[in-house]
Amino acid sequence: MSINLRNKIVSIGLIPIIITLIGLHFFPNTEMLGVGMAISIIMLSYNIIKMRDLNFFLLLGTLGIGTCFILRLFWGYKYVPLNTITPTVEFSLMIFAFLYYSAPEIYKDIVSKLGIRVCFSYKFETKIIIILSAFHLLLLYIIKSLNHNWSEEGRFFMINVVPVSIYIICLVVNTLGIHIAAKIDSSEHNIIRIVPICNGKLFLSRINSQQSSTKKIWDIPVERNLEGTMEDCNKYAEKTVKRLLSKHIKPRIILKYNEECSCGIENNILLFILPLKTENDINIDGKYFCFEEIENNIQNFSKNLGKELEHLKDAASLWKEYYL
């Protein structure tokens, strides 16, 4: 593989899930769920603190396995009946995977609050999990409804082997980088940054520093990751502005540059401005800064904003003088 494809291999986050699903067949359920949750939490914490990244598969394992562990630990067999632990874990994982796929903004908001950036897209593997798990669980429900008497081998295969196989398939697909190879020429990793401007000032918000989760700095209020073409980015920026900032004004792209993140992936940074008529045309937390204030206290602002400052100053000056 090329370096780009090797950097795409993020499926190590699936290992705690696979270990847990296999272990449920050999060890006591509650203890195995606790072990699986502990492994996921440890790996997730290391991933966030040391690598400054958020591996969705580790988050999925923590939430999915953790939910079943808490239900079994505190309520016994009330919500997780006897001999149903593996399908229940599979269902829990599928629900959280569906939430990520249908509402990725939740995941991106978590990443933003942690002050880190996402270098990878998990949507392809997530789609595999949702489709295969839904089909498998539906098939189990139909078989149960028909009161089918199956052999021990058939029961073991359907309840224990199939769920593990789903996640092994995801691991293999991700490791081989099939979806990356198919899209590598037409799709890029982009970070969309949208900054409102009004009367020659920038509107900025407080965020966690990428170097420290406790230090707060000022940065552009809207930053989103998107894997796609330039046209996709423009459309996504317009939708984001309509949802968060303004329903009447379109963002304008003024700058595109490259940045290599901590995991070795090169992202395209796309800087958009959102020119506002009045300072009250915005409804998110933050405040306006003049450029002199930013330049005199540059240590309180993000590094990316420092790189973009001259371009933003020119754009803000033009829009203040020649607002269209």
C-alpha positions in Angstrom: 0.0 0.0 0.0 1.0 3.6 -0.4 1.5 5.8 2.7 -1.9 7.4 2.2 -3.6 4.0 2.3 -1.6 2.8 5.4 -2.7 6.0 7.2 -6.3 5.1 6.5 -6.2 1.9 8.6 -8.1 2.9 11.7 -9.8 -0.4 12.3 -7.8 -1.2 15.4 -10.8 0.3 17.2 -12.8 -2.7 16.2 -10.6 -5.1 18.2 -12.2 -4.6 21.6 -15.6 -5.3 20.0 -14.4 -8.5 18.4 -12.7 -9.6 21.6 -15.9 -9.0 23.6 -18.2 -10.8 21.2 -15.9 -13.8 21.1 -15.4 -13.8 24.9 -19.1 -13.8 25.6 -19.2 -17.4 24.5 -16.4 -18.6 26.7 -16.6 -16.4 29.9 -19.3 -15.1 32.3 -21.3 -12.4 30.5 -21.2 -9.6 33.0 -17.4 -9.9 33.6 -16.7 -10.1 29.9 -18.7 -7.0 29.2 -16.8 -5.2 31.9 -13.5 -6.3 30.4 -14.6 -5.2 26.9 -15.7 -1.8 28.2 -12.5 -1.3 30.1 -10.3 -2.1 27.1 -12.4 0.3 24.9 -12.1 3.1 27.5 -8.4 2.6 28.0 -7.7 2.6 24.2 -10.1 5.5 23.6 -8.4 7.6 26.4 -5.0 6.9 24.9 -6.3 7.8 21.4 -7.6 11.1 22.6 -4.8 12.2 25.0 -1.7 10.9 23.2 -2.7 10.9 19.5 -5.2 13.8 19.7 -7.7 11.9 17.6 -11.1 10.3 18.2 -11.4 6.8 16.8 -15.1 6.3 16.3 -14.9 2.5 16.6 -13.4 2.8 20.1 -16.2 5.2 20.9 -18.7 2.8 19.5 -17.3 -0.1 21.6 -17.3 2.0 24.7 -21.0 3.1 24.3 -22.4 -0.1 22.9 -20.6 -2.6 25.3 -20.9 -0.1 28.2 -24.7 0.2 27.8 -25.1 -3.6 28.0 -22.7 -3.9 30.9 -24.6 -1.3 33.0 -28.0 -2.9 32.1 -26.7 -6.4 33.1 -24.8 -5.1 36.2 -27.6 -3.1 37.8 -30.8 -4.8 36.4 -29.7 -8.4 35.9 -31.8 -10.1 33.3 -34.6 -7.6 33.3 -33.5 -5.8 30.1 -31.0 -8.3 28.9 -32.7 -11.8 29.2 -30.8 -15.0 29.6 -29.1 -16.3 26.5 -29.6 -13.1 24.6 -26.5 -11.2 25.5 -24.7 -11.4 22.1 -27.8 -10.2 20.0 -28.3 -7.5 22.6 -24.7 -6.2 22.3 -25.0 -6.4 18.5 -28.3 -4.4 18.7 -26.7 -1.8 21.0 -23.7 -1.4 18.7 -26.0 -1.1 15.7 -28.0 1.7 17.3 -25.0 3.8 18.1 -23.6 3.2 14.6 -26.9 4.4 13.1 -26.8 7.5 15.2 -23.3 8.3 13.9 -24.4 7.6 10.3 -27.6 9.6 10.4 -26.4 12.5 12.7 -22.7 12.9 12.2 -23.0 16.4 13.7 -23.2 14.9 17.2 -19.8 13.2 16.7 -18.2 16.3 15.2 -19.5 18.4 18.1 -17.8 16.0 20.5 -14.6 16.3 18.5 -14.8 20.0 18.5 -15.4 20.2 22.3 -12.3 18.0 22.8 -10.2 20.4 20.7 -9.1 17.7 18.3 -9.5 17.0 14.6 -10.8 13.9 12.9 -8.5 12.5 10.2 -10.7 9.7 9.0 -14.1 8.9 7.7 -15.9 5.9 9.2 -19.1 6.1 7.2 -18.4 3.2 4.8 -17.7 0.7 7.6 -20.6 2.1 9.6 -22.9 1.4 6.7 -21.7 -2.2 6.6 -22.4 -2.6 10.4 -25.9 -1.2 10.1 -27.0 -3.2 7.0 -25.5 -6.5 8.1 -26.6 -6.2 11.7 -30.1 -5.2 10.8 -30.4 -8.1 8.4 -29.1 -10.5 11.0 -31.2 -9.3 13.8 -34.3 -9.3 11.6 -33.6 -12.9 10.5 -33.2 -13.9 14.2 -36.6 -12.3 15.0 -38.3 -14.1 12.1 -36.8 -17.5 13.1 -37.9 -16.9 16.7 -41.4 -15.9 15.6 -41.7 -19.1 13.5 -40.6 -21.2 16.6 -38.0 -22.9 14.4 -36.2 -25.8 16.1 -32.7 -25.5 14.9 -29.6 -27.6 15.7 -27.0 -26.6 18.2 -24.6 -26.0 15.4 -27.1 -23.7 13.6 -27.9 -21.9 16.8 -24.2 -21.3 17.6 -23.5 -20.1 14.1 -26.4 -17.6 14.0 -26.0 -16.2 17.5 -22.3 -16.2 18.0 -20.4 -16.6 14.7 -22.4 -14.1 12.5 -22.0 -11.0 14.8 -18.3 -11.5 15.1 -18.0 -12.1 11.4 -19.7 -8.7 10.7 -17.0 -6.8 12.6 -14.2 -9.0 11.1 -15.5 -8.0 7.7 -15.3 -4.4 8.6 -11.8 -4.8 9.9 -10.7 -6.6 6.7 -12.4 -4.0 4.4 -10.8 -1.1 6.3 -7.4 -2.7 6.4 -7.3 -3.4 2.7 -8.4 0.1 2.0 -10.8 -0.9 -0.8 -13.0 2.1 -0.4 -10.0 4.4 -0.2 -8.5 3.1 -3.4 -11.9 3.5 -5.1 -12.2 7.2 -4.1 -8.7 8.4 -3.7 -8.6 10.3 -7.1 -12.0 12.0 -6.7 -12.3 12.6 -3.0 -10.2 14.6 -0.6 -10.1 15.2 3.2 -11.3 18.7 3.8 -11.7 20.9 6.8 -14.3 23.6 6.3 -13.8 26.8 8.3 -16.5 29.5 8.2 -16.0 32.8 9.9 -18.7 35.6 10.1 -17.4 39.1 9.4 -19.2 42.4 10.0 -18.0 46.0 9.9 -14.4 44.9 9.5 -14.5 42.6 12.5 -14.3 38.8 12.9 -16.8 36.8 15.0 -14.9 34.1 17.0 -15.7 31.5 19.6 -13.8 29.9 22.5 -12.6 26.4 21.9 -10.2 23.9 23.5 -6.6 24.2 22.4 -5.4 21.2 20.3 -2.2 21.2 22.5 -4.1 21.2 25.8 -7.7 20.2 26.6 -7.8 22.6 29.5 -6.6 25.8 27.8 -9.2 27.8 25.9 -8.4 29.8 22.8 -10.3 31.9 20.3 -10.9 30.5 16.8 -13.3 30.5 13.9 -16.8 29.4 15.3 -17.7 26.8 12.6 -15.3 24.0 11.6 -16.4 20.8 10.0 -14.7 17.8 8.4 -15.9 16.6 5.1 -14.5 13.9 2.7 -15.5 14.9 -0.8 -15.0 17.2 -3.8 -14.8 21.0 -3.9 -18.4 21.0 -5.0 -19.4 18.9 -2.0 -17.7 21.3 0.3 -19.5 24.4 -1.1 -22.8 22.7 -0.7 -22.0 21.5 2.8 -20.9 25.0 3.8 -24.1 26.5 2.6 -26.2 23.9 4.5 -24.2 24.5 7.6 -24.7 28.2 7.4 -28.4 27.8 7.0 -28.6 25.5 10.0 -26.4 27.4 12.4 -25.9 31.0 11.3 -28.1 32.6 8.7 -30.8 31.6 6.3 -30.3 34.4 3.8 -26.5 34.8 3.3 -24.2 32.4 1.5 -20.6 31.8 2.6 -17.8 32.8 0.2 -14.6 30.8 0.0 -11.5 33.0 0.1 -8.6 30.6 0.8 -7.5 27.0 0.3 -4.4 25.6 1.8 -3.0 22.2 3.0 -2.2 21.1 6.5 -0.9 17.8 7.8 -2.6 16.6 11.0 -1.0 14.5 13.8 -2.0 11.2 12.1 -0.1 11.9 8.9 -3.1 12.7 6.7 -2.9 15.9 4.6 -6.1 17.9 4.9 -7.3 20.7 2.6 -8.3 23.7 4.7 -11.1 25.6 3.0 -11.7 29.1 4.5 -15.1 30.7 4.0 -16.3 34.1 5.1 -19.9 34.9 6.0 -20.5 38.6 5.5 -23.2 40.0 7.8 -25.1 43.2 7.6 -25.4 43.7 11.3 -23.6 42.2 14.3 -26.9 40.8 15.6 -27.3 38.5 12.5 -25.7 35.6 14.4 -27.1 33.4 17.1 -24.1 31.3 18.4 -21.8 32.0 21.3 -18.8 34.2 20.7 -17.8 37.8 20.2 -16.4 40.2 17.6 -12.7 41.1 17.4 -11.0 43.8 15.4 -7.8 42.8 13.7 -5.6 45.0 15.9 -6.8 43.2 19.0 -6.1 39.8 17.5 -2.6 40.8 16.3 -1.7 42.3 19.7 -2.8 39.1 21.6 -2.0 36.4 19.0 -1.1 33.8 21.6 -4.8 33.7 22.7 -5.9 32.7 19.2 -5.5 29.5 17.2 -2.5 28.8 15.0 -4.7 28.4 11.9 -6.3 31.7 12.5 -2.8 33.2 12.6 -2.1 31.7 9.1 -5.4 33.1 7.7 -5.3 36.5 9.3 -3.9 38.5 6.4 -6.4 37.0 4.0 -9.3 37.6 6.4 -8.1 41.2 6.9 -8.2 41.9 3.2 -11.6 40.2 2.8 -13.1 42.0 5.8 -11.8 45.4 4.4 -13.3 44.8 1.0 -16.7 43.7 2.4 -16.8 46.7 4.7 -16.2 49.1 1.9 -18.0 47.4 -1.0 -20.7 45.3 0.6 -22.8 43.5 -2.1 
